[in-house]
Amino acid sequence: RKNTKRVPSFRKLLRTSKIKLDNKLKNKQYKQQSAAKKYRKEQKKLREAVRDAISKKPFPLEECKKKQVGKSEKWEEEEEALPLDMMDEDDLKLMEDLARKASFLTRDLSSTEPVHIKKRKHESVIDKYEKVPRRMQTEPEKELIHLLPIKDKGGIIPQTMEKPVLDVAQDEEEDTEEMEEAEDFNEELLPVLTPEEMAAQRRQKLQERKMHIAALASAILSEPDKNIKKLKELRAMLMEQDPNVAVIVRKLVMVSLMEIFKDIVPSYKIRPLTEAEKATKVKKETQKLREFEEGLVSQYKFYLENLEQTIKDWKQRKLKKSNVISLKAYKGLAEIAVKCLCELLVALPHFNFHNNIIVLIVPLMNDASKMISEMCFEAVTKLFKQDKLGCASLGVVKVISGLVRGRNYNVRPEVLKVFLHLRIKEVELQKDSEAIAPKKRFMTYKEKRKNLSRMQRKWKKAEEKLERELLEAEASESKEKKLKLHTETLNIVFVTYFRILKKAQKSPLLPAVLEGLAKFAHLINVEFFDDLLIVLHSLIASGGLSYRESLHCILSSFHILSGQGDVLNIDPMKFYTHLYKTLFSLHAGGTNDDIGIVLQCLDVMFAKRRKQVSQQRALAFLKRLSTLALHVLPNSSVGILATNRVLMQTFPKMDLLLDNESQGSGVYLPELDEPEHCNAQNTALWELHLLQRHYHPIVQKFAAHLIAGAPTEGSGALSLDLSQRPATELFEAYSMRGMTFNPPVASVTPRRKDTFSQMDSFIDEELSKQLQQHISETVVHKPLDFAKHLKESSLS
């Protein structure tokens, strides 16, 4: 049958889609596989037939011959019975002619052997199998290259040729030879320069690149919409190939592009246009703006990809093929890239790809390089502090939560400490909502009557009504949106904290978790209070916490109980006892900074829960705090004495400790860790007399004020500057972090000792005469005789 399938023309091949060509190739491969499979099946059947022929035994020929003899006799009888007279002469003659020829009819039927048995009787079974024709495996068809067709009278003749198979090893050898030849050629041509000439040449190249960068940047900043294409030219310099100036030029281009984007990026997010918007006709100005925005977004995207690739190359320690920059220089480039990303994270939180920058920056907070991790930490902190709405903060918190969980809580504590800078407070929420929706002053009725006509008053009234509605709607919408974002952010923060409390209690992240709970405890849902307090108490009772971590546990517990936890019937006596026990672990050394946490705890435990605190407990804490004030730095002493002032003014009968006479039975037990049973009413605040002679003037004032009974008026009262400030604020105000006293401490001049010119004024007259005589005598060296006294005793 003639194959009617025509060869496709070259134009048709060009029009054929890539998917169709792929499908054809797959069908071709499938046919080849099925043909090979069919061939394997046939070979398997043939091998099985040969195996069966070898294993079977041949039948005995005698039985067959006997059977055949019986059959032949019957055949002769039948043949004799044939009526030959009924046949024509021609037919009979034909039968006789056929009978003379050797054929199947004339051969001996008693033999079961085939006709040509004599030719093959000596052949074995293996020789028969070897003579069976075999099919060779189908060779893979060679790939054809379609050339330009030839056109003649008959039509278009397609031209093809086989694709040549390249020898890879030979090509590599040829490439290396060409490279070596090129290097030898370059070495011969390049003149040998001295180090001074090379340095001068490098400075000249660097200056040229700097001028080019400055020209491009100034052109873009002057007219961004017209020169947006020059961003691509400037960004191409990030691939500088000159090894002498490549590192510096790339750094300069990164920083320049970062500053350019910070200046020319609009204050809104650019969204991609829909198909309907692209199809509609617009003004030239609108079209021009669309082109500018599209070009800006694309170049900004490519720039961020370049920064990301720079950081990845440094992380993977992967050297590029061009080998322009060494591995040591990658770290400097990566630091500049991280710095640019941090600047863009803070400066452009509203623009496109901000979430992509967050995904890049947050894992680098846990980087081994201290410089890079600190840069990322500061950037995220700035973002949290300036984010009023909370959208950017929510994105960062989500990524941090995923990072902590993905690394199995094996991250730096600083990663979680970032949460402490979140702007989630009720006071700030109210302030921000007021700032967003300021009260607008409308005209009074008298002003309208005086300045406007009747028609104008009517229009003015409707306008003011509409403005009021718009202001209320805007304020309520922004406030609701902010509250929603803040609620979602806090939920993620608390989920992260609770996971660590549940699964990683021995993790180094625990102090950061407890500090965060202490700050946001008043915002936790009431349903979690009971379980959370049990967990915090078990952590304290385990004894595995440091004093700082235990202080954070206590602060978190009392924040919970002082807010919505007032409705819970929980006795926090165990937390009072633990704080009373922990106070003496603080001193003037490294633990002095933790006095601020103690002051916060005391404020929550006594000032805000004054009705739940007994007099014995207040007296015990007052005595122990006064003792602690002797062992800490001046700023801590000021904070502690300010807290003692609040205790003396809040609780009655605190002046018992200003009297020497004991009240009641028992002796004060300072070493007992139970504030209720230490008999603090039987002691006195003798520490105040020592603090009254302290070298710091503010400590002296507070001590004298407390000795006088902490009066609010009169000569013993404090100034308004000291009396109206809380203890924590005074602790920070008089801090000695700058290694200076605040206020300066007056230096005490030592007494000058009188100088005497003569030594005689110190010595008596007789003693001086003996000294002079002894000095004037000449010394005569005599031999030493240690046995002189023994000789004298023997003679006597």
HELIX and SHEET records of a PDB file:
HELIX    1   1 PHE A   10  ARG A   15  1                                   6    
HELIX    2   2 LYS A   18  SER A   55  1                                  38    
HELIX    3   3 LEU A   61  ALA A   81  1                                  21    
HELIX    4   4 LEU A   84  MET A   86  5                                   3    
HELIX    5   5 GLU A   89  ARG A  100  1                                  12    
HELIX    6   6 ILE A  117  ARG A  120  1                                   4    
HELIX    7   7 VAL A  125  LYS A  131  1                                   7    
HELIX    8   8 VAL A  168  LEU A  189  1                                  22    
HELIX    9   9 PRO A  195  SER A  222  1                                  28    
HELIX   10  10 LYS A  230  ALA A  236  1                                   7    
HELIX   11  11 MET A  237  MET A  239  5                                   3    
HELIX   12  12 ALA A  246  ILE A  264  1                                  19    
HELIX   13  13 GLU A  275  ALA A  279  1                                   5    
HELIX   14  14 LYS A  284  GLN A  316  1                                  33    
HELIX   15  15 LEU A  327  ALA A  347  1                                  21    
HELIX   16  16 HIS A  354  LEU A  364  1                                  11    
HELIX   17  17 LYS A  370  GLN A  386  1                                  17    
HELIX   18  18 CYS A  391  GLY A  406  1                                  16    
HELIX   19  19 PRO A  413  LYS A  417  1                                   5    
HELIX   20  20 VAL A  418  HIS A  421  5                                   4    
HELIX   21  21 GLU A  426  ILE A  436  1                                  11    
HELIX   22  22 TYR A  445  ASN A  451  1                                   7    
HELIX   23  23 ARG A  454  LYS A  503  1                                  50    
HELIX   24  24 LEU A  510  PHE A  520  1                                  11    
HELIX   25  25 ALA A  521  LEU A  523  5                                   3    
HELIX   26  26 VAL A  526  PHE A  528  5                                   3    
HELIX   27  27 PHE A  529  SER A  542  1                                  14    
HELIX   28  28 TYR A  547  SER A  562  1                                  16    
HELIX   29  29 GLN A  564  VAL A  567  5                                   4    
HELIX   30  30 MET A  573  THR A  582  1                                  10    
HELIX   31  31 LEU A  583  SER A  585  5                                   3    
HELIX   32  32 GLY A  590  ASP A  594  5                                   5    
HELIX   33  33 ILE A  595  LEU A  602  1                                   8    
HELIX   34  34 ASP A  603  ALA A  607  3                                   5    
HELIX   35  35 ARG A  610  GLN A  612  5                                   3    
HELIX   36  36 GLN A  615  LEU A  628  1                                  14    
HELIX   37  37 PRO A  634  THR A  650  1                                  17    
HELIX   38  38 MET A  654  LEU A  658  5                                   5    
HELIX   39  39 ALA A  680  ASN A  682  5                                   3    
HELIX   40  40 GLU A  687  LEU A  691  1                                   5    
HELIX   41  41 PRO A  697  ILE A  707  1                                  11    
HELIX   42  42 LEU A  720  SER A  723  1                                   4    
HELIX   43  43 ALA A  727  ALA A  733  1                                   7    
HELIX   44  44 ASP A  760  PHE A  762  5                                   3    
HELIX   45  45 GLU A  765  SER A  776  1                                  12    
HELIX   46  46 LYS A  788  LEU A  795  1                                   8    
SHEET    1   A 2 LEU A 144  ASP A 152  0                                        
SHEET    2   A 2 GLY A 155  GLU A 162 -1                                        
END                                                                             
